[in-house]
Every structure is written in C-alpha cells, then in structure tokens.
Amino acid sequence: MFGRKRTFVSAPPRRGPRDAFSETVIRVVEQIGPAVIGVRRTSRSRGLYDGAGSGVIISPDGYALTNNHVVRGAGSIEGVLHDGSVATAEVVGADPDTDLALLRLHGKGHHAAELGDSSQLKVGELAIAMGNPLGLQATVTVGVVSALRRTLRGEAGRLIEDVIQTDAALNPGNSGGALIDGHGAVVGINTAIIGGAQGLCFAVPSSTARLIIPDLMREGRVARGWLGIGGQTQEFSRALVRRLHLSVESGVLVVAVAGGGPGEAAGLEEGDVILHLDGEATPSVDAIHKLLTRDRIGRTVELDILRNGARTKLKLSVTARPEPKAA
C-alpha cells in the first residue's frame, strides 16, 4: 500500500544583520522623514489645486523651507505632514535670487530637522534625497555628492552660488525637499534637475539658507544693493589691456541708467565700463551682484570706470534694490 507523497517545505533562511550602508539610510530616513512635508498650492483665480512640491520643517513651531518657485503666485498653501494630516500654511518670506521660501505651518509640536553645515561636504559622500515627487509622499532616493560649488541662474538673473550637485534621483515634486547627509543633517534644499539628463540634480546649500532665514523672518525678503543700471559683460582687446595697463580682461558695460537711481546720481553714463568696485574687480555682471550685499546698502563705494578710452573714478551711494512690481 502506497502512502501519499509528502512535500517538505524548508524554513526560509534566517536573515543576517543589515549592511552598514542600509543601516545608515534607514536611520536617517526614520530620523528626518517626519520633518519632510508635501506642499500643495491652489490658484488665486479658481481656488483649485494647481501644483505641488516638497518642504522640510526646520523648527518645532512650524517654520519650513521650500523653493520659491513652488509657492510663487499661490492663492493658498497647505502642508501635507508625514502622517497624512494637512496643515494650512502661509509664506513668511521668499527670495527668488536663491529660489528659497520660508513657510509657517499652523499648529505646534512639529517634528523638525536640523540644518547642517554644507561647507563641510566632500565630493563622494552619501547624499539622501527626501520629498514628494509626483505626489508620492515621503519618497527616498540615495546617491552621492557629485560636485560642489556649482552655480545656477536664479529667477531674477543672479547666480545662486555654491550649489550642490548630486545623483540622488529627483523628479517633479521633489523641489523644496531635503538633501541629507549620512549624519542626518539637512545640507541642501533640492531645487532643480536638467531635463533629458540622468543623475544631474542640484540643491541650494544649507549655508545659503542659514544666511537668508533671518531676513525672511524679519522682512519677508532679502535686501540687496542696487546701482540703478543695466549692464552686460564687455570683453577687452589685448591691445586695450596693454595700453591702459588693465588688470582685468573684461568689465561691465553700462547699457542703461535708471532715472533717479544711484547710478544717475553718481554720474554714470551709458557706454561707461565698470572695472572695479571698491577695489574689487568686476569682470562680469555676476561679479557686481556678488559684491552688492546687504552690508553695502547705505554706503558710498568707489567705482573705477572706463569712459571714452580713459580711466576715471566715481563715488556712488548704494541703495536697496526696489521690490519688483506685482504682476
């Protein structure tokens, strides 16, 4: 008599300890995940949802960083928290020049992340991105810091300095989310990808965010100096550099002077070429932007200019850049 054939199912092998890399990522995600939010916006005209991005809470009382382009022109804003609950939010301040904005979420006792020191980053170290791409809450991608001290062009035309490049995958909706190091500190705010490329993603460094947060809290904007001119980079011929003993090979050609502005008051004219500002070379418009920080507002600076083939100097009183007119 034959019995039934027995089938033996072996127990699954006991899983060993996780590798150090996985343990690091898991620890960071558990630590920072509750501070990463989705940012939903409604249109001013129709009151319907018309966009989404990400953000990261940086204080228990609800202050959160995101990108300016995520909230620009929004009618109202909501923050989708880690547990799926929704908190209304308001824009405390925004800075198009760095593409950063500061929100304040309603409620108390929010889980907050720590802003780290992005100046200590090294190329090749772990980079973890968290955000809400395409509305997929709390998505985690992992890569490395691919490069440091990149530059991106901001909405107002200025360069965003010291941008972090990473290959941690970003997608639409990741904007405003956190870029985190292996110690669980937020070292950047994810801001841009290059369309059609793979693994070319960028984040505004936390050091930049730290600099502008006080201004956004206090005034809602970042004050920067203004010369009241329009300019473009002007290359010099080698013959001109030799003849005038110039220490720079380019300057900023003045193509327009704003009426009533500091440039007009100082006597700047169209066709002048700015060579130096307070002794600092100005080989490009970006170089002038970099020098026009808050601490120069209200100060008189010396301009070394080229006019009609000869060098001369002018004194100019720097004023705060006017706020852009509302559309």
Buried (B, 14 or more C-beta within 10 A) or exposed (E): EEEEEEEEEEEEEEEEEEEEEEEBBEEBBEBBBBBBBBBBBBBEEEEEEBBBBBBBBBBEEBBBBBBBBBBBEBEBBBBBBBEEEEBEBEBBBBBBBBBBBBBBBEEEEBBBBBBBEBEEBEEEEBBBBBBBBEEEBBBBBBBBBBEBEBEBEBBBEBBBBBBBBBBBBBBEBBBBBBBBBBBBBBBBBBBBBEEEEEBBBBBBBBBBBBBBBEBBEEEBBBBBBBBBBBBEBBEBEEEEBEEBEBEBEBBBBBEEBBEEBBBBBBBBBEEBBBBBBEEEBBBBBBBBBBBBBBEBBEEEBEBBBBBEEEBEEBEBEBBBBEEEEEE
